[in-house]
């Protein structure tokens, strides 16, 4: 099977170069271009010597990648650009038949008014928001697969890149689960199955969570694609927060009270360009909260929590900066309904993440470490129960440049193009 031709726009940044690193080792993608307007002409290996003998590519202007798309020489483009930059690129790339995996915030929020309020600019491609799939595979795997499928009478039909992707479908982590049942904590149910926040989901696609492809699909599916996909890859904080909290929210065992998210990120999350806040002398031997009540990931966390719970969920989100190069830890505190106990919580989370290739649920009461997921697409989730306050404490560790950015985008691409979900992403993270 011929490899898919791919490019990275914004490849000189930390997220972009992580995309490059993983695409170079991917058996089904051929990286043919990596762009940076600022570093045009510079060999990638000169800016990042770890790539010596791995690639002879030099950075090209963004426009050169867009020209390759217009000429029909690309199947996939990964965007690692600042917010608003994708607004002008994505419509043309989709028109040229190229699937887009966007690491920016431009297509994550479904309400353009909320986007404009938090980002301070008008959303100039709001007609594509309904088409965009939120790229968190553990929660929206079937939507991602659906984005890459050829429309047919047996499947949910999407007829054009402008068609609204309605009917949110969430697939149980247990392969073949066709109906999900919300379990009442008060009833003392011992089996809790994740419930779709959109109860009217139609055409559920059966998934093999280990293989990461719809049953019956083959790797040659991409040759039959008629409609390019637009995947809005989640932010790093929303990814970790959602993986920590989603099982409890979806199970309907939490109270309608504010959910508190405290999260810590390494400095690479601020990007390659240094400033006074990320200067070595400011970061070393220091931890501080920042963006309190104003961080732009707040509405994204609210959106995904509310989708999972099937109701509006208020969120108090406080991010912190730590003297780490990479790594992110999000700890979420949720008030529980009367009758929920440790056994029910463990059942909820075991059911949610059973068979997931990249989410490791730790033994009850054990909390995750960022060092354990460094350089990988893995997430570690730990939960604990405070009986005195009837509170769930759920914590998730990810690599902010991996599962929080680049490798998650490739995981999404694997699903969209019908490849085994883990291709190009399996490896043991550094252990020290």
Secondary structure, DSSP 8 states (H G I E B T S, - for coil): ---EEEEEETTTSHHHHHHHHHHHT-TTEEEEEEE-STTTT-BHHHHSGGGTTT---B-B-HHHHHHHHHTT--SEEEE---TTHHHHHHHHHHHTT-EEEE-SSTTT-S-HHHHHHHHSS--TTGGGTTT-EE--HHHHHHHHHHHTS---TTS----STTS---S-----SSTT--------TTTT-S------SSTT--S---EETTTTEETT--GGGGGG--S--EEE---HHHHHHHHHHHHHHHHT-B-SS-EEEEEEE-GGGG-SS--TTTSHHHHTT--EEESTTT-TTHHHHHHHHHHHHTS---EEEEEEE-S-SS-EEEEEEEEB-TT--HHHHHHHHHHHHTT-SSEEE-STT----GGGGTTSS-EEEEEEEETTTTEEEEEEEE-TTTTTTHHHHHHHHHHHTT--TTTTT-------
